Amino acid sequence: MTTLNDLTYRGKSMADVPLGELRRTEPDADIDLLHERMAEDGYLLLTSLLDRAQVLQARRTVLEKLVAQDLLDLARNDLEDGVVRDGAHVSFAPDLARDNPELDRVLYEGPMIAYYERFLGGPVRHFDYTWFRAKTPGTDTVTQPHYDIVFMGRGTTNLWTSWTPLSDVPYEMGGLVVLEGSHQIEELRNGYGATDVDRYCDRGNASEIVKAARAEVRELTAEERQTLEWQSIGHYSADAIATAGDLGGRWLTSDYKAGDLLVLSMYTMHASSDNRTNRIRLSSDSRYQLASDPVDERWVGDDPPLHGVRAKRATIC
């Protein structure tokens, strides 16, 4: 039986850093308790908030798309098993969320929207873009440690991520891991958390006034190099084990069930562990906010900019 201590990240044991269980919360808990736990933990793991049958139906539609892409092994297995064909490889697959009304029903109707209207206290809107992950087995499909704010911080920060597993996700399937207390590290929030992955350093085109104001041409400091690296890739680091050692705290996870919902703040560090099964791990990331609050333009509309050229903004540095 797989336990927390069996988790790996890029093939390395995660037992070398402290590990723990996410705290589960009943979705019908008092609203003050929900807010209190979010402030304390930076996440809410809501037990069986979503309709399990609807979640599994959405999963089936995704599996059918994967069959069309020749990613599953149906010669020896049933579709519902989601067993990956030898040599198949995929990780981030937003195309699987497009034209998928069954998935939209789970993410953008019913209990999901009702929860956010209750949690936020008013009408809500969601981003039009859906992030979707279909993680094949192996050590090269992990999600790297990151805050969400660096990818979507141009609107309100009263913005929330839903991580929705489309099946039961036991430890060995590589579910999401959350770094305990990471939302409360002020230096991290004000440093890495203040970056924008779509801002770039426009040193060559700086105005003559700015150039003249510089006392001398100098090398970038280590802090400046780190900021530029964060701006270029978005992730805090490529190593979840080293991140826990750097920032402290335990990596927390769970034996997730279809119908569970993990809600994250924009400043909660999270990643994923290795998928050590022979099955594909399916999950979505969707975002919600009050309809009255400003929205990040990169993620709304029929043709959102995403992280393309239309999203880039220069910063003189």
C-alpha positions in Angstrom: 0.0 0.0 0.0 1.4 3.4 -1.0 1.9 5.9 1.7 3.1 9.6 1.9 6.7 8.4 2.3 6.5 6.7 -1.1 6.0 10.0 -2.9 8.7 11.0 -5.4 9.5 14.2 -7.4 11.5 13.7 -10.6 12.4 10.2 -9.4 13.8 11.4 -6.0 12.2 10.4 -2.7 10.2 13.2 -1.1 10.5 11.5 2.3 13.7 13.6 2.8 11.5 16.6 3.5 8.6 16.8 5.9 5.3 15.5 4.4 1.7 15.7 5.7 -2.0 15.5 4.9 -4.1 18.3 3.7 -6.9 19.2 6.1 -10.3 18.2 4.8 -13.3 20.6 5.2 -17.0 19.8 4.8 -18.4 22.1 2.0 -21.5 23.0 4.0 -19.3 24.3 6.9 -20.1 27.7 8.4 -18.9 30.5 6.0 -16.8 32.0 8.8 -15.0 28.7 9.3 -14.3 28.5 5.5 -12.8 32.0 5.6 -10.9 31.2 8.8 -9.4 28.0 7.4 -8.5 29.7 4.1 -6.7 32.5 5.9 -4.9 30.0 8.1 -4.0 27.3 5.5 -4.1 29.1 2.1 -6.3 26.3 0.8 -9.6 24.4 1.3 -9.9 20.8 0.5 -13.7 20.5 0.2 -14.8 16.9 0.5 -17.3 15.6 -2.1 -18.4 19.2 -3.1 -19.0 18.2 -6.7 -21.3 15.6 -8.2 -19.1 12.5 -8.5 -21.2 11.1 -11.4 -20.8 14.3 -13.4 -17.1 14.4 -12.7 -16.7 10.8 -14.0 -18.8 11.6 -17.1 -16.5 14.5 -17.8 -13.5 12.2 -17.4 -15.0 9.8 -19.9 -15.3 12.5 -22.6 -11.6 13.3 -22.0 -10.6 9.7 -22.3 -12.5 9.4 -25.6 -10.5 12.4 -26.9 -7.3 10.7 -25.7 -8.2 7.5 -27.6 -8.6 9.7 -30.8 -5.0 10.9 -30.1 -3.8 7.3 -29.7 -2.6 7.8 -26.2 -4.4 5.0 -24.4 -3.9 1.2 -24.4 -7.2 -0.3 -25.2 -5.8 -3.6 -26.5 -5.5 -5.0 -23.0 -7.6 -2.5 -20.9 -11.0 -0.9 -20.7 -11.4 2.8 -21.5 -12.3 3.6 -18.0 -9.0 2.3 -16.7 -7.2 5.1 -18.5 -4.1 3.0 -19.0 -1.4 4.8 -21.1 0.0 3.3 -24.3 3.7 2.5 -24.1 5.7 5.5 -25.2 2.9 8.0 -25.0 3.7 11.3 -23.4 1.6 14.3 -22.5 1.4 16.7 -19.5 -0.3 20.0 -20.3 -3.3 19.5 -22.6 -5.7 22.5 -22.7 -7.1 21.2 -26.0 -8.9 18.5 -24.0 -11.0 21.2 -22.3 -12.2 22.8 -25.5 -15.7 22.0 -26.8 -16.3 19.8 -23.7 -19.8 20.6 -22.3 -19.6 17.8 -19.8 -16.4 19.3 -18.3 -17.9 22.8 -18.4 -20.9 21.6 -16.5 -18.6 20.5 -13.7 -16.5 23.6 -13.6 -18.8 26.4 -14.5 -22.3 25.4 -13.3 -24.0 23.9 -10.2 -22.1 23.3 -7.0 -18.8 24.9 -8.1 -20.5 28.3 -8.8 -22.7 28.0 -5.8 -19.7 27.5 -3.6 -17.9 30.6 -5.0 -21.0 32.8 -4.7 -21.2 31.8 -1.1 -17.5 32.1 -0.4 -17.1 35.5 -2.1 -20.5 36.8 -1.1 -21.8 37.9 -4.5 -22.1 37.1 -8.2 -19.0 35.5 -9.7 -17.3 35.2 -13.0 -14.7 32.7 -14.1 -11.9 32.9 -16.6 -12.8 31.8 -20.1 -9.6 29.8 -20.4 -9.4 26.4 -18.8 -6.1 24.9 -17.9 -6.1 21.1 -18.3 -3.5 18.5 -17.4 -3.3 14.9 -18.6 -0.2 13.6 -16.9 1.3 10.4 -18.2 3.4 8.2 -15.9 7.0 9.1 -15.4 9.3 11.7 -13.8 9.1 14.4 -16.4 5.4 15.5 -16.2 5.4 17.0 -12.7 4.1 20.5 -12.1 6.9 22.7 -10.8 6.5 24.8 -7.6 4.8 28.1 -8.2 2.4 30.8 -7.0 -0.5 31.3 -9.4 -0.4 35.1 -9.0 2.7 35.4 -11.3 0.6 34.1 -14.2 -2.6 36.0 -13.6 -2.0 39.0 -11.4 -3.2 41.9 -13.6 -6.8 41.9 -12.2 -8.0 41.4 -8.7 -5.9 39.4 -6.3 -9.3 38.2 -4.8 -9.0 35.4 -7.3 -9.1 31.7 -6.5 -8.0 28.5 -8.2 -10.0 25.3 -8.3 -7.9 22.2 -8.8 -10.4 19.5 -9.8 -9.3 15.9 -10.1 -11.4 13.9 -12.7 -10.9 10.6 -10.9 -9.8 9.2 -7.6 -6.1 10.3 -7.3 -4.3 8.1 -4.8 -0.8 9.1 -3.6 1.0 7.2 -6.3 -0.8 8.9 -9.1 0.9 12.2 -8.5 -1.8 14.6 -7.2 -1.2 18.2 -6.2 1.0 19.0 -3.2 0.7 22.2 -1.3 3.6 23.9 0.7 2.3 24.5 4.2 2.4 28.1 5.3 3.8 29.4 2.0 1.0 32.0 1.6 2.2 33.7 4.8 5.8 34.2 3.9 6.0 38.0 3.3 9.4 38.0 1.7 8.2 35.4 -0.8 5.0 37.3 -1.5 6.8 40.6 -2.0 9.6 39.1 -4.1 8.7 36.2 -6.3 5.0 36.9 -5.7 5.3 40.4 -7.2 6.6 39.2 -10.5 4.7 38.9 -13.8 5.7 36.2 -16.2 4.7 38.3 -19.2 6.8 41.4 -18.2 10.2 41.5 -19.9 13.3 43.6 -19.3 13.7 46.2 -22.0 17.3 47.3 -21.2 18.3 47.9 -24.8 15.5 50.4 -25.5 15.7 52.3 -22.3 15.4 56.1 -22.8 18.5 58.2 -22.8 17.3 59.9 -19.6 17.2 56.6 -17.9 20.6 55.6 -19.3 22.1 58.9 -18.1 20.7 58.5 -14.7 22.7 55.3 -14.2 25.9 56.1 -12.4 27.7 53.3 -14.2 27.1 50.2 -16.2 27.1 47.3 -13.7 26.4 43.6 -13.5 23.1 42.5 -12.3 23.0 41.5 -8.6 22.0 38.0 -7.6 18.6 39.3 -6.5 18.1 41.0 -9.9 19.1 37.8 -11.8 16.6 35.8 -9.7 13.8 38.3 -10.5 14.5 38.1 -14.2 14.5 34.3 -14.0 11.2 34.3 -12.3 9.8 36.7 -14.9 11.0 34.5 -17.7 9.7 31.1 -16.5 7.1 31.8 -13.8 8.0 28.9 -11.6 9.7 29.5 -8.2 12.1 26.6 -8.9 12.3 23.3 -10.8 12.8 21.2 -7.6 10.0 20.7 -5.1 12.3 19.0 -2.6 14.8 21.9 -2.7 11.9 24.4 -2.4 10.7 22.8 0.8 14.2 23.0 2.2 14.6 26.6 1.1 11.2 27.9 2.4 10.5 25.5 5.2 7.1 23.8 5.9 5.7 20.5 4.9 4.5 19.4 1.5 0.8 18.4 2.0 -1.3 16.2 -0.2 -4.2 13.8 0.0 -5.7 10.6 -1.3 -8.1 12.6 -3.5 -11.5 11.3 -4.6 -13.6 12.2 -7.6 -15.9 15.0 -6.4 -13.3 16.5 -4.1 -12.3 20.1 -4.8 -9.0 21.8 -3.8 -9.3 25.6 -3.7 -6.1 27.6 -3.6 -5.2 31.2 -3.0 -3.1 33.1 -5.5 -0.2 33.0 -3.0 -0.2 29.3 -2.1 2.9 27.5 -3.4 2.0 24.2 -5.0 3.4 21.5 -7.3 2.7 17.8 -8.0 4.5 14.6 -7.4 5.4 11.8 -9.9 2.7 9.7 -11.5 4.0 6.2 -10.6 1.0 4.3 -12.0 0.4 3.1 -15.6 -2.7 5.3 -15.8 -3.2 8.9 -17.0 -3.9 11.5 -14.3 -6.6 14.0 -15.4 -7.3 17.3 -13.7 -8.3 20.9 -14.5 -7.4 24.3 -13.1 -10.1 26.9 -13.3 -10.3 30.4 -11.8 -13.1 32.4 -10.1 -13.6 36.0 -8.8 -16.3 38.5 -8.0 -17.9 39.6 -11.3 -17.6 43.2 -10.1 -13.8 43.1 -9.7 -11.2 43.9 -12.4 -10.2 40.8 -14.4 -6.8 39.9 -16.0 -7.3 40.4 -19.7 -5.0 37.5 -20.6 -7.6 34.9 -19.7 -11.0 36.2 -21.0 -12.8 36.5 -24.3 -13.2 34.2 -27.3 -9.5 34.6 -28.2 -7.6 35.5 -25.0 -4.0 36.6 -25.3 -2.8 33.9 -22.9 1.0 34.2 -22.6 1.4 35.2 -26.3 2.9 38.3 -27.7 -0.2 40.4 -27.0 0.2 39.7 -23.3 3.8 41.0 -23.1 4.6 44.3 -21.3 8.1 45.9 -21.3 9.7 47.0 -18.1 12.7 49.4 -18.3 15.5 48.0 -16.1 
